[in-house]
Each structure stands twice: as structure tokens, then as C-alpha cells.
Amino acid sequence: MRITVFGATGRTGEPLVERAVERGHEVVAFARSPQDVETREGVTVVEGDAYTGEGVSEGVAGADAVVSVLGQTSEGPDDLLTVAGRRILAAMDEHGVDRFVTLVGAGVREEGESVSLSGRGTVVRPPRLTEGEGAGDYRAGDIALGFESIDRPDVALFILDCLEGEEYVREMPKVGPA
């Protein structure tokens, strides 16, 4: 599968790219700073800015699936995730890509909402993300999450499992430690 990863140089993006390549996927790493992407076989880098839209269409072209693990920072614009998300979805529509997995916080609610996930979208909702090596396992679905945390590499595994399967299509599963 050819997977475009927005946020490929981030703390969740790096383990996601690494694990995707380990699983035999071809990865397009979309980055504002391409020199920050580790050079490795199976990874193509597309330079751009998801907020301005620069390079987004090029990054999505030819993809089988798109993942956004973009993160909001105090230095970035307040509407980064909204604007970038719209640009990514527009490029997906332009290129006929319908598989999308995005990462948001566990606090994002779906009860009582009218959730409209086009195509085969999945919204992943982890609790607090931590910098550990990962346990190589997780629990997911409609699970209760308290004050726990999950290592970013385990979230990356779950995202890949979502891309490779159909279990959470058009859903907003939570993911936590096993």
C-alpha cells in the first residue's frame, strides 16, 4: 500500500513511517523540512506545507491511503488542524483517495454528534501520548480511558492496523495501552 503521512517528522509520525516501511508499505513522508525525514528505502519525501496547501496535492497523488498525525503547537496557527485537514481532504477528493486515518485527542466526543466521515475515514482518539518504546500492543474501540497514557509507537501500530483492515471504518475508536 502507498501511504502518505502528514506529520511524518513528528513524534508520532516518525514511528508510524518506520513501522509502515517494516510492514512493507511504500510511504510518502510529507514534510515542511524534508531534511528532517530519515533517509530509508521505501520512503519518498514531498516538501510542502499542509496549512498553506503547498505540495499537498503532489503528496496525495498516487496514494492508496492518507494519514494525518499533524500536531498543534503553541507556535503554530490556532486553526492548523482544521485548515490543513480541509486541504488534505480536498487533495484526496481530487485524486480519488478515500482511505483516511487521522489522530485527535481522546477528549473529542462523538456522542450526540452528527459525524460525517467521507469514504473510509477513521478518527483515532488516544489519551495522553508518551515517548516510550511501545509495548507492541494496545486495546481499542469503545473503551473507557482514564488518566492513562499510551506510547506513540503503539498508536502508530494501531493506525497501520486501521489502514490495513476495515474494522474501524467511519468510526472514532479510542486506543489505549493493553
Rosetta constraint file for C-alpha pairs under 8 A:
AtomPair CA 1 CA 24 HARMONIC 7.97 0.50
AtomPair CA 1 CA 25 HARMONIC 5.12 0.50
AtomPair CA 1 CA 26 HARMONIC 6.15 0.50
AtomPair CA 1 CA 63 HARMONIC 7.94 0.50
AtomPair CA 1 CA 64 HARMONIC 6.05 0.50
AtomPair CA 1 CA 65 HARMONIC 7.60 0.50
AtomPair CA 2 CA 25 HARMONIC 6.03 0.50
AtomPair CA 2 CA 26 HARMONIC 4.67 0.50
AtomPair CA 2 CA 27 HARMONIC 5.74 0.50
AtomPair CA 2 CA 28 HARMONIC 7.33 0.50
AtomPair CA 2 CA 62 HARMONIC 7.48 0.50
AtomPair CA 2 CA 63 HARMONIC 5.11 0.50
AtomPair CA 2 CA 64 HARMONIC 5.22 0.50
AtomPair CA 2 CA 65 HARMONIC 6.62 0.50
AtomPair CA 3 CA 25 HARMONIC 7.07 0.50
AtomPair CA 3 CA 26 HARMONIC 6.25 0.50
AtomPair CA 3 CA 27 HARMONIC 4.92 0.50
AtomPair CA 3 CA 28 HARMONIC 6.10 0.50
AtomPair CA 3 CA 63 HARMONIC 5.68 0.50
AtomPair CA 3 CA 64 HARMONIC 6.06 0.50
AtomPair CA 3 CA 65 HARMONIC 4.98 0.50
AtomPair CA 3 CA 66 HARMONIC 5.57 0.50
AtomPair CA 3 CA 67 HARMONIC 7.19 0.50
AtomPair CA 4 CA 27 HARMONIC 5.80 0.50
AtomPair CA 4 CA 28 HARMONIC 4.51 0.50
AtomPair CA 4 CA 29 HARMONIC 6.09 0.50
AtomPair CA 4 CA 30 HARMONIC 6.96 0.50
AtomPair CA 4 CA 59 HARMONIC 6.61 0.50
AtomPair CA 4 CA 60 HARMONIC 6.22 0.50
AtomPair CA 4 CA 63 HARMONIC 6.15 0.50
AtomPair CA 4 CA 65 HARMONIC 6.46 0.50
AtomPair CA 4 CA 66 HARMONIC 4.76 0.50
AtomPair CA 4 CA 67 HARMONIC 6.17 0.50
AtomPair CA 5 CA 13 HARMONIC 7.21 0.50
AtomPair CA 5 CA 17 HARMONIC 7.45 0.50
AtomPair CA 5 CA 27 HARMONIC 7.09 0.50
AtomPair CA 5 CA 28 HARMONIC 6.14 0.50
AtomPair CA 5 CA 29 HARMONIC 5.20 0.50
AtomPair CA 5 CA 30 HARMONIC 5.91 0.50
AtomPair CA 5 CA 66 HARMONIC 6.08 0.50
AtomPair CA 5 CA 67 HARMONIC 4.90 0.50
AtomPair CA 5 CA 68 HARMONIC 5.96 0.50
AtomPair CA 5 CA 69 HARMONIC 7.36 0.50
AtomPair CA 6 CA 13 HARMONIC 7.67 0.50
AtomPair CA 6 CA 29 HARMONIC 6.69 0.50
AtomPair CA 6 CA 30 HARMONIC 5.12 0.50
AtomPair CA 6 CA 31 HARMONIC 6.99 0.50
AtomPair CA 6 CA 50 HARMONIC 7.75 0.50
AtomPair CA 6 CA 66 HARMONIC 7.77 0.50
AtomPair CA 6 CA 67 HARMONIC 6.18 0.50
AtomPair CA 6 CA 68 HARMONIC 4.73 0.50
AtomPair CA 6 CA 69 HARMONIC 6.05 0.50
AtomPair CA 6 CA 70 HARMONIC 6.11 0.50
AtomPair CA 7 CA 12 HARMONIC 7.89 0.50
AtomPair CA 7 CA 13 HARMONIC 5.45 0.50
AtomPair CA 7 CA 29 HARMONIC 7.82 0.50
AtomPair CA 7 CA 30 HARMONIC 6.72 0.50
AtomPair CA 7 CA 31 HARMONIC 6.64 0.50
AtomPair CA 7 CA 68 HARMONIC 6.32 0.50
AtomPair CA 7 CA 69 HARMONIC 5.10 0.50
AtomPair CA 7 CA 70 HARMONIC 4.47 0.50
AtomPair CA 7 CA 71 HARMONIC 7.26 0.50
AtomPair CA 8 CA 12 HARMONIC 7.67 0.50
AtomPair CA 8 CA 13 HARMONIC 4.07 0.50
AtomPair CA 8 CA 14 HARMONIC 5.56 0.50
AtomPair CA 8 CA 16 HARMONIC 7.63 0.50
AtomPair CA 8 CA 17 HARMONIC 6.64 0.50
AtomPair CA 8 CA 29 HARMONIC 5.33 0.50
AtomPair CA 8 CA 30 HARMONIC 6.13 0.50
AtomPair CA 8 CA 31 HARMONIC 6.43 0.50
AtomPair CA 8 CA 37 HARMONIC 7.34 0.50
AtomPair CA 8 CA 69 HARMONIC 7.42 0.50
AtomPair CA 9 CA 13 HARMONIC 5.59 0.50
AtomPair CA 9 CA 14 HARMONIC 5.45 0.50
AtomPair CA 9 CA 29 HARMONIC 7.93 0.50
AtomPair CA 9 CA 31 HARMONIC 6.68 0.50
AtomPair CA 9 CA 36 HARMONIC 6.28 0.50
AtomPair CA 9 CA 37 HARMONIC 5.90 0.50
AtomPair CA 10 CA 14 HARMONIC 5.90 0.50
AtomPair CA 10 CA 69 HARMONIC 7.78 0.50
AtomPair CA 10 CA 70 HARMONIC 7.46 0.50
AtomPair CA 10 CA 71 HARMONIC 7.69 0.50
AtomPair CA 11 CA 15 HARMONIC 7.37 0.50
AtomPair CA 11 CA 131 HARMONIC 7.68 0.50
AtomPair CA 11 CA 152 HARMONIC 7.11 0.50
AtomPair CA 12 CA 16 HARMONIC 6.26 0.50
AtomPair CA 12 CA 69 HARMONIC 6.63 0.50
AtomPair CA 12 CA 152 HARMONIC 5.22 0.50
AtomPair CA 12 CA 153 HARMONIC 6.84 0.50
AtomPair CA 12 CA 155 HARMONIC 7.63 0.50
AtomPair CA 12 CA 156 HARMONIC 6.68 0.50
AtomPair CA 13 CA 17 HARMONIC 6.09 0.50
AtomPair CA 13 CA 69 HARMONIC 6.09 0.50
AtomPair CA 13 CA 156 HARMONIC 7.65 0.50
AtomPair CA 14 CA 18 HARMONIC 6.24 0.50
AtomPair CA 15 CA 19 HARMONIC 6.01 0.50
AtomPair CA 15 CA 152 HARMONIC 7.24 0.50
AtomPair CA 15 CA 153 HARMONIC 5.35 0.50
AtomPair CA 15 CA 156 HARMONIC 6.29 0.50
AtomPair CA 16 CA 20 HARMONIC 6.01 0.50
AtomPair CA 16 CA 153 HARMONIC 6.83 0.50
AtomPair CA 16 CA 156 HARMONIC 4.58 0.50
AtomPair CA 16 CA 157 HARMONIC 7.12 0.50
AtomPair CA 16 CA 159 HARMONIC 7.88 0.50
AtomPair CA 16 CA 160 HARMONIC 7.67 0.50
AtomPair CA 17 CA 21 HARMONIC 6.26 0.50
AtomPair CA 17 CA 27 HARMONIC 6.74 0.50
AtomPair CA 17 CA 29 HARMONIC 7.53 0.50
AtomPair CA 18 CA 22 HARMONIC 6.28 0.50
AtomPair CA 19 CA 23 HARMONIC 6.21 0.50
AtomPair CA 19 CA 156 HARMONIC 7.34 0.50
AtomPair CA 19 CA 157 HARMONIC 7.12 0.50
AtomPair CA 20 CA 24 HARMONIC 6.54 0.50
AtomPair CA 20 CA 25 HARMONIC 5.38 0.50
AtomPair CA 20 CA 26 HARMONIC 7.51 0.50
AtomPair CA 20 CA 27 HARMONIC 7.15 0.50
AtomPair CA 20 CA 160 HARMONIC 6.82 0.50
AtomPair CA 21 CA 25 HARMONIC 5.04 0.50
AtomPair CA 21 CA 26 HARMONIC 6.34 0.50
AtomPair CA 21 CA 27 HARMONIC 6.88 0.50
AtomPair CA 21 CA 42 HARMONIC 6.13 0.50
AtomPair CA 21 CA 43 HARMONIC 7.52 0.50
AtomPair CA 25 CA 42 HARMONIC 7.21 0.50
AtomPair CA 26 CA 42 HARMONIC 5.02 0.50
AtomPair CA 26 CA 43 HARMONIC 6.21 0.50
AtomPair CA 27 CA 42 HARMONIC 6.15 0.50
AtomPair CA 27 CA 43 HARMONIC 4.82 0.50
AtomPair CA 27 CA 44 HARMONIC 6.25 0.50
AtomPair CA 28 CA 43 HARMONIC 5.80 0.50
AtomPair CA 28 CA 44 HARMONIC 4.77 0.50
AtomPair CA 28 CA 45 HARMONIC 5.66 0.50
AtomPair CA 28 CA 46 HARMONIC 6.76 0.50
AtomPair CA 28 CA 59 HARMONIC 6.77 0.50
AtomPair CA 29 CA 37 HARMONIC 7.37 0.50
AtomPair CA 29 CA 43 HARMONIC 6.65 0.50
AtomPair CA 29 CA 44 HARMONIC 6.05 0.50
AtomPair CA 29 CA 45 HARMONIC 4.78 0.50
AtomPair CA 29 CA 46 HARMONIC 6.15 0.50
AtomPair CA 29 CA 59 HARMONIC 7.96 0.50
AtomPair CA 30 CA 34 HARMONIC 7.80 0.50
AtomPair CA 30 CA 45 HARMONIC 5.96 0.50
AtomPair CA 30 CA 46 HARMONIC 4.89 0.50
AtomPair CA 30 CA 47 HARMONIC 5.91 0.50
AtomPair CA 30 CA 48 HARMONIC 6.69 0.50
AtomPair CA 30 CA 56 HARMONIC 7.99 0.50
AtomPair CA 30 CA 59 HARMONIC 6.31 0.50
AtomPair CA 31 CA 36 HARMONIC 7.97 0.50
AtomPair CA 31 CA 37 HARMONIC 7.59 0.50
AtomPair CA 31 CA 45 HARMONIC 7.16 0.50
AtomPair CA 31 CA 46 HARMONIC 6.36 0.50
AtomPair CA 31 CA 47 HARMONIC 5.10 0.50
AtomPair CA 31 CA 48 HARMONIC 5.87 0.50
AtomPair CA 31 CA 49 HARMONIC 7.07 0.50
AtomPair CA 32 CA 47 HARMONIC 5.46 0.50
AtomPair CA 32 CA 48 HARMONIC 5.01 0.50
AtomPair CA 32 CA 49 HARMONIC 5.44 0.50
AtomPair CA 33 CA 37 HARMONIC 7.70 0.50
AtomPair CA 33 CA 47 HARMONIC 6.77 0.50
AtomPair CA 34 CA 45 HARMONIC 6.40 0.50
AtomPair CA 34 CA 46 HARMONIC 7.17 0.50
AtomPair CA 34 CA 47 HARMONIC 5.76 0.50
AtomPair CA 37 CA 45 HARMONIC 7.37 0.50
AtomPair CA 39 CA 43 HARMONIC 7.18 0.50
AtomPair CA 46 CA 55 HARMONIC 7.09 0.50
AtomPair CA 46 CA 58 HARMONIC 7.44 0.50
AtomPair CA 46 CA 59 HARMONIC 5.80 0.50
AtomPair CA 47 CA 55 HARMONIC 6.42 0.50
AtomPair CA 48 CA 53 HARMONIC 7.42 0.50
AtomPair CA 48 CA 54 HARMONIC 5.00 0.50
AtomPair CA 48 CA 55 HARMONIC 4.51 0.50
AtomPair CA 48 CA 56 HARMONIC 6.57 0.50
AtomPair CA 49 CA 53 HARMONIC 5.75 0.50
AtomPair CA 49 CA 54 HARMONIC 5.11 0.50
AtomPair CA 49 CA 55 HARMONIC 6.61 0.50
AtomPair CA 49 CA 56 HARMONIC 7.16 0.50
AtomPair CA 50 CA 54 HARMONIC 6.50 0.50
AtomPair CA 50 CA 55 HARMONIC 7.55 0.50
AtomPair CA 50 CA 56 HARMONIC 6.03 0.50
AtomPair CA 50 CA 84 HARMONIC 4.91 0.50
AtomPair CA 50 CA 85 HARMONIC 7.99 0.50
AtomPair CA 50 CA 87 HARMONIC 6.86 0.50
AtomPair CA 50 CA 88 HARMONIC 7.23 0.50
AtomPair CA 51 CA 80 HARMONIC 6.01 0.50
AtomPair CA 51 CA 81 HARMONIC 7.99 0.50
AtomPair CA 51 CA 83 HARMONIC 5.90 0.50
AtomPair CA 51 CA 84 HARMONIC 4.62 0.50
AtomPair CA 51 CA 87 HARMONIC 7.55 0.50
AtomPair CA 52 CA 84 HARMONIC 7.60 0.50
AtomPair CA 53 CA 57 HARMONIC 7.87 0.50
AtomPair CA 53 CA 84 HARMONIC 7.23 0.50
AtomPair CA 53 CA 87 HARMONIC 5.97 0.50
AtomPair CA 55 CA 59 HARMONIC 6.09 0.50
AtomPair CA 56 CA 60 HARMONIC 6.27 0.50
AtomPair CA 56 CA 87 HARMONIC 7.14 0.50
AtomPair CA 56 CA 88 HARMONIC 6.44 0.50
AtomPair CA 56 CA 91 HARMONIC 6.62 0.50
AtomPair CA 57 CA 61 HARMONIC 6.04 0.50
AtomPair CA 57 CA 88 HARMONIC 7.72 0.50
AtomPair CA 57 CA 91 HARMONIC 4.97 0.50
AtomPair CA 57 CA 92 HARMONIC 7.76 0.50
AtomPair CA 57 CA 94 HARMONIC 7.87 0.50
AtomPair CA 57 CA 95 HARMONIC 7.93 0.50
AtomPair CA 60 CA 66 HARMONIC 7.18 0.50
AtomPair CA 60 CA 88 HARMONIC 7.77 0.50
AtomPair CA 60 CA 91 HARMONIC 6.37 0.50
AtomPair CA 60 CA 92 HARMONIC 6.34 0.50
AtomPair CA 60 CA 95 HARMONIC 7.17 0.50
AtomPair CA 60 CA 97 HARMONIC 7.92 0.50
AtomPair CA 61 CA 91 HARMONIC 7.90 0.50
AtomPair CA 61 CA 92 HARMONIC 7.93 0.50
AtomPair CA 61 CA 95 HARMONIC 5.86 0.50
AtomPair CA 62 CA 95 HARMONIC 7.36 0.50
AtomPair CA 63 CA 97 HARMONIC 6.71 0.50
AtomPair CA 64 CA 97 HARMONIC 6.19 0.50
AtomPair CA 64 CA 98 HARMONIC 7.89 0.50
AtomPair CA 64 CA 99 HARMONIC 6.95 0.50
AtomPair CA 65 CA 97 HARMONIC 6.43 0.50
AtomPair CA 65 CA 98 HARMONIC 6.98 0.50
AtomPair CA 65 CA 99 HARMONIC 4.69 0.50
AtomPair CA 65 CA 100 HARMONIC 5.84 0.50
AtomPair CA 65 CA 163 HARMONIC 7.27 0.50
AtomPair CA 66 CA 97 HARMONIC 7.81 0.50
AtomPair CA 66 CA 99 HARMONIC 6.30 0.50
AtomPair CA 66 CA 100 HARMONIC 4.91 0.50
AtomPair CA 66 CA 101 HARMONIC 6.49 0.50
AtomPair CA 67 CA 100 HARMONIC 5.74 0.50
AtomPair CA 67 CA 101 HARMONIC 4.82 0.50
AtomPair CA 67 CA 102 HARMONIC 5.61 0.50
AtomPair CA 68 CA 100 HARMONIC 7.90 0.50
AtomPair CA 68 CA 101 HARMONIC 6.48 0.50
AtomPair CA 68 CA 102 HARMONIC 4.69 0.50
AtomPair CA 68 CA 103 HARMONIC 6.43 0.50
AtomPair CA 69 CA 102 HARMONIC 6.10 0.50
AtomPair CA 69 CA 103 HARMONIC 5.38 0.50
AtomPair CA 70 CA 81 HARMONIC 7.04 0.50
AtomPair CA 70 CA 103 HARMONIC 7.68 0.50
AtomPair CA 71 CA 81 HARMONIC 7.47 0.50
AtomPair CA 72 CA 76 HARMONIC 6.59 0.50
AtomPair CA 72 CA 78 HARMONIC 7.55 0.50
AtomPair CA 72 CA 80 HARMONIC 6.75 0.50
AtomPair CA 72 CA 81 HARMONIC 6.91 0.50
AtomPair CA 76 CA 80 HARMONIC 6.83 0.50
AtomPair CA 79 CA 83 HARMONIC 6.02 0.50
AtomPair CA 80 CA 84 HARMONIC 5.78 0.50
AtomPair CA 81 CA 85 HARMONIC 5.67 0.50
AtomPair CA 82 CA 86 HARMONIC 6.27 0.50
AtomPair CA 83 CA 87 HARMONIC 6.37 0.50
AtomPair CA 84 CA 88 HARMONIC 6.10 0.50
AtomPair CA 85 CA 89 HARMONIC 6.09 0.50
AtomPair CA 86 CA 90 HARMONIC 6.08 0.50
AtomPair CA 87 CA 91 HARMONIC 6.25 0.50
AtomPair CA 88 CA 92 HARMONIC 6.19 0.50
AtomPair CA 89 CA 93 HARMONIC 6.17 0.50
AtomPair CA 90 CA 94 HARMONIC 6.15 0.50
AtomPair CA 91 CA 95 HARMONIC 6.21 0.50
AtomPair CA 92 CA 96 HARMONIC 5.80 0.50
AtomPair CA 92 CA 97 HARMONIC 4.76 0.50
AtomPair CA 92 CA 98 HARMONIC 6.72 0.50
AtomPair CA 93 CA 97 HARMONIC 6.24 0.50
AtomPair CA 93 CA 98 HARMONIC 7.46 0.50
AtomPair CA 98 CA 118 HARMONIC 7.43 0.50
AtomPair CA 98 CA 119 HARMONIC 4.70 0.50
AtomPair CA 98 CA 120 HARMONIC 5.67 0.50
AtomPair CA 98 CA 121 HARMONIC 7.27 0.50
AtomPair CA 99 CA 119 HARMONIC 6.35 0.50
AtomPair CA 99 CA 120 HARMONIC 4.76 0.50
AtomPair CA 99 CA 121 HARMONIC 5.59 0.50
AtomPair CA 99 CA 163 HARMONIC 7.44 0.50
AtomPair CA 100 CA 119 HARMONIC 7.84 0.50
AtomPair CA 100 CA 120 HARMONIC 6.36 0.50
AtomPair CA 100 CA 121 HARMONIC 4.49 0.50
AtomPair CA 100 CA 122 HARMONIC 6.23 0.50
AtomPair CA 100 CA 163 HARMONIC 7.94 0.50
AtomPair CA 101 CA 121 HARMONIC 5.63 0.50
AtomPair CA 101 CA 122 HARMONIC 4.68 0.50
AtomPair CA 101 CA 123 HARMONIC 5.78 0.50
AtomPair CA 101 CA 124 HARMONIC 7.07 0.50
AtomPair CA 101 CA 159 HARMONIC 6.95 0.50
AtomPair CA 101 CA 162 HARMONIC 7.54 0.50
AtomPair CA 101 CA 163 HARMONIC 7.21 0.50
AtomPair CA 102 CA 121 HARMONIC 7.97 0.50
AtomPair CA 102 CA 122 HARMONIC 6.47 0.50
AtomPair CA 102 CA 123 HARMONIC 5.03 0.50
AtomPair CA 102 CA 124 HARMONIC 6.02 0.50
AtomPair CA 103 CA 123 HARMONIC 5.94 0.50
AtomPair CA 103 CA 124 HARMONIC 4.83 0.50
AtomPair CA 103 CA 125 HARMONIC 6.20 0.50
AtomPair CA 103 CA 126 HARMONIC 7.80 0.50
AtomPair CA 104 CA 108 HARMONIC 6.99 0.50
AtomPair CA 104 CA 123 HARMONIC 6.92 0.50
AtomPair CA 104 CA 124 HARMONIC 6.15 0.50
AtomPair CA 104 CA 125 HARMONIC 5.26 0.50
AtomPair CA 104 CA 126 HARMONIC 7.21 0.50
AtomPair CA 105 CA 124 HARMONIC 7.96 0.50
AtomPair CA 105 CA 125 HARMONIC 5.08 0.50
AtomPair CA 105 CA 126 HARMONIC 5.72 0.50
AtomPair CA 105 CA 127 HARMONIC 6.31 0.50
AtomPair CA 105 CA 128 HARMONIC 7.78 0.50
AtomPair CA 106 CA 125 HARMONIC 4.34 0.50
AtomPair CA 106 CA 126 HARMONIC 4.96 0.50
AtomPair CA 106 CA 127 HARMONIC 5.04 0.50
AtomPair CA 106 CA 174 HARMONIC 6.50 0.50
AtomPair CA 107 CA 125 HARMONIC 7.66 0.50
AtomPair CA 107 CA 127 HARMONIC 7.82 0.50
AtomPair CA 108 CA 125 HARMONIC 7.31 0.50
AtomPair CA 109 CA 113 HARMONIC 7.69 0.50
AtomPair CA 110 CA 114 HARMONIC 7.76 0.50
AtomPair CA 110 CA 115 HARMONIC 7.00 0.50
AtomPair CA 110 CA 172 HARMONIC 7.41 0.50
AtomPair CA 116 CA 170 HARMONIC 7.93 0.50
AtomPair CA 117 CA 121 HARMONIC 5.54 0.50
AtomPair CA 117 CA 122 HARMONIC 7.47 0.50
AtomPair CA 117 CA 170 HARMONIC 5.48 0.50
AtomPair CA 117 CA 171 HARMONIC 7.83 0.50
AtomPair CA 118 CA 170 HARMONIC 7.47 0.50
AtomPair CA 119 CA 170 HARMONIC 7.69 0.50
AtomPair CA 120 CA 169 HARMONIC 5.24 0.50
AtomPair CA 120 CA 170 HARMONIC 5.83 0.50
AtomPair CA 121 CA 169 HARMONIC 5.66 0.50
AtomPair CA 121 CA 170 HARMONIC 5.08 0.50
AtomPair CA 121 CA 171 HARMONIC 7.39 0.50
AtomPair CA 122 CA 162 HARMONIC 7.49 0.50
AtomPair CA 122 CA 168 HARMONIC 6.19 0.50
AtomPair CA 122 CA 169 HARMONIC 5.35 0.50
AtomPair CA 122 CA 170 HARMONIC 5.32 0.50
AtomPair CA 122 CA 171 HARMONIC 5.39 0.50
AtomPair CA 122 CA 172 HARMONIC 5.98 0.50
AtomPair CA 122 CA 173 HARMONIC 7.75 0.50
AtomPair CA 123 CA 170 HARMONIC 7.80 0.50
AtomPair CA 123 CA 171 HARMONIC 6.41 0.50
AtomPair CA 123 CA 172 HARMONIC 4.55 0.50
AtomPair CA 123 CA 173 HARMONIC 6.68 0.50
AtomPair CA 124 CA 159 HARMONIC 7.42 0.50
AtomPair CA 124 CA 172 HARMONIC 5.74 0.50
AtomPair CA 124 CA 173 HARMONIC 5.52 0.50
AtomPair CA 124 CA 174 HARMONIC 6.01 0.50
AtomPair CA 124 CA 175 HARMONIC 7.03 0.50
AtomPair CA 125 CA 172 HARMONIC 6.73 0.50
AtomPair CA 125 CA 173 HARMONIC 6.07 0.50
AtomPair CA 125 CA 174 HARMONIC 4.45 0.50
AtomPair CA 125 CA 175 HARMONIC 6.10 0.50
AtomPair CA 126 CA 149 HARMONIC 7.92 0.50
AtomPair CA 126 CA 150 HARMONIC 7.25 0.50
AtomPair CA 126 CA 155 HARMONIC 7.41 0.50
AtomPair CA 126 CA 174 HARMONIC 5.52 0.50
AtomPair CA 126 CA 175 HARMONIC 4.88 0.50
AtomPair CA 126 CA 176 HARMONIC 6.09 0.50
AtomPair CA 127 CA 145 HARMONIC 6.89 0.50
AtomPair CA 127 CA 147 HARMONIC 7.60 0.50
AtomPair CA 127 CA 148 HARMONIC 6.63 0.50
AtomPair CA 127 CA 149 HARMONIC 5.50 0.50
AtomPair CA 127 CA 150 HARMONIC 6.76 0.50
AtomPair CA 127 CA 174 HARMONIC 7.94 0.50
AtomPair CA 127 CA 175 HARMONIC 7.41 0.50
AtomPair CA 127 CA 176 HARMONIC 6.71 0.50
AtomPair CA 128 CA 147 HARMONIC 7.88 0.50
AtomPair CA 128 CA 148 HARMONIC 6.89 0.50
AtomPair CA 128 CA 149 HARMONIC 4.64 0.50
AtomPair CA 128 CA 150 HARMONIC 6.46 0.50
AtomPair CA 129 CA 149 HARMONIC 5.73 0.50
AtomPair CA 129 CA 150 HARMONIC 5.28 0.50
AtomPair CA 129 CA 151 HARMONIC 5.70 0.50
AtomPair CA 129 CA 152 HARMONIC 5.86 0.50
AtomPair CA 130 CA 149 HARMONIC 6.46 0.50
AtomPair CA 130 CA 150 HARMONIC 5.83 0.50
AtomPair CA 130 CA 151 HARMONIC 4.58 0.50
AtomPair CA 130 CA 152 HARMONIC 5.98 0.50
AtomPair CA 131 CA 151 HARMONIC 5.66 0.50
AtomPair CA 131 CA 152 HARMONIC 6.18 0.50
AtomPair CA 132 CA 151 HARMONIC 5.18 0.50
AtomPair CA 132 CA 152 HARMONIC 7.15 0.50
AtomPair CA 132 CA 153 HARMONIC 7.70 0.50
AtomPair CA 133 CA 151 HARMONIC 6.72 0.50
AtomPair CA 133 CA 152 HARMONIC 7.90 0.50
AtomPair CA 133 CA 153 HARMONIC 6.48 0.50
AtomPair CA 134 CA 150 HARMONIC 7.80 0.50
AtomPair CA 134 CA 151 HARMONIC 5.11 0.50
AtomPair CA 134 CA 152 HARMONIC 6.91 0.50
AtomPair CA 134 CA 153 HARMONIC 5.21 0.50
AtomPair CA 134 CA 154 HARMONIC 5.25 0.50
AtomPair CA 135 CA 151 HARMONIC 7.80 0.50
AtomPair CA 135 CA 154 HARMONIC 6.66 0.50
AtomPair CA 136 CA 153 HARMONIC 7.65 0.50
AtomPair CA 136 CA 154 HARMONIC 5.78 0.50
AtomPair CA 136 CA 157 HARMONIC 7.44 0.50
AtomPair CA 137 CA 154 HARMONIC 6.21 0.50
AtomPair CA 137 CA 157 HARMONIC 7.89 0.50
AtomPair CA 137 CA 177 HARMONIC 7.13 0.50
AtomPair CA 137 CA 178 HARMONIC 5.84 0.50
AtomPair CA 138 CA 154 HARMONIC 6.44 0.50
AtomPair CA 138 CA 155 HARMONIC 7.85 0.50
AtomPair CA 138 CA 158 HARMONIC 7.41 0.50
AtomPair CA 138 CA 175 HARMONIC 6.74 0.50
AtomPair CA 138 CA 176 HARMONIC 5.74 0.50
AtomPair CA 138 CA 177 HARMONIC 4.71 0.50
AtomPair CA 138 CA 178 HARMONIC 4.18 0.50
AtomPair CA 139 CA 143 HARMONIC 7.89 0.50
AtomPair CA 139 CA 175 HARMONIC 5.78 0.50
AtomPair CA 139 CA 176 HARMONIC 5.42 0.50
AtomPair CA 139 CA 177 HARMONIC 5.95 0.50
AtomPair CA 139 CA 178 HARMONIC 4.94 0.50
AtomPair CA 140 CA 173 HARMONIC 6.35 0.50
AtomPair CA 140 CA 174 HARMONIC 5.52 0.50
AtomPair CA 140 CA 175 HARMONIC 4.30 0.50
AtomPair CA 140 CA 176 HARMONIC 6.30 0.50
AtomPair CA 141 CA 168 HARMONIC 7.94 0.50
AtomPair CA 141 CA 173 HARMONIC 4.53 0.50
AtomPair CA 141 CA 174 HARMONIC 5.35 0.50
AtomPair CA 141 CA 175 HARMONIC 6.63 0.50
AtomPair CA 142 CA 173 HARMONIC 6.01 0.50
AtomPair CA 142 CA 174 HARMONIC 6.20 0.50
AtomPair CA 143 CA 174 HARMONIC 6.35 0.50
AtomPair CA 143 CA 175 HARMONIC 7.62 0.50
AtomPair CA 145 CA 174 HARMONIC 7.95 0.50
AtomPair CA 145 CA 176 HARMONIC 6.99 0.50
AtomPair CA 148 CA 176 HARMONIC 7.58 0.50
AtomPair CA 148 CA 177 HARMONIC 7.78 0.50
AtomPair CA 149 CA 176 HARMONIC 6.84 0.50
AtomPair CA 149 CA 177 HARMONIC 6.93 0.50
AtomPair CA 150 CA 154 HARMONIC 6.91 0.50
AtomPair CA 150 CA 155 HARMONIC 7.22 0.50
AtomPair CA 150 CA 176 HARMONIC 5.67 0.50
AtomPair CA 150 CA 177 HARMONIC 5.30 0.50
AtomPair CA 151 CA 155 HARMONIC 6.74 0.50
AtomPair CA 151 CA 177 HARMONIC 7.89 0.50
AtomPair CA 152 CA 156 HARMONIC 6.24 0.50
AtomPair CA 153 CA 157 HARMONIC 6.36 0.50
AtomPair CA 154 CA 158 HARMONIC 6.38 0.50
AtomPair CA 154 CA 177 HARMONIC 7.94 0.50
AtomPair CA 155 CA 159 HARMONIC 6.20 0.50
AtomPair CA 155 CA 175 HARMONIC 7.18 0.50
AtomPair CA 156 CA 160 HARMONIC 6.31 0.50
AtomPair CA 157 CA 161 HARMONIC 6.18 0.50
AtomPair CA 158 CA 162 HARMONIC 6.16 0.50
AtomPair CA 158 CA 175 HARMONIC 7.61 0.50
AtomPair CA 159 CA 163 HARMONIC 6.31 0.50
AtomPair CA 160 CA 164 HARMONIC 6.13 0.50
AtomPair CA 161 CA 165 HARMONIC 5.98 0.50
AtomPair CA 162 CA 166 HARMONIC 6.65 0.50
AtomPair CA 162 CA 167 HARMONIC 7.00 0.50
AtomPair CA 162 CA 168 HARMONIC 6.43 0.50
AtomPair CA 162 CA 169 HARMONIC 7.71 0.50
AtomPair CA 168 CA 172 HARMONIC 7.31 0.50
AtomPair CA 168 CA 173 HARMONIC 6.77 0.50
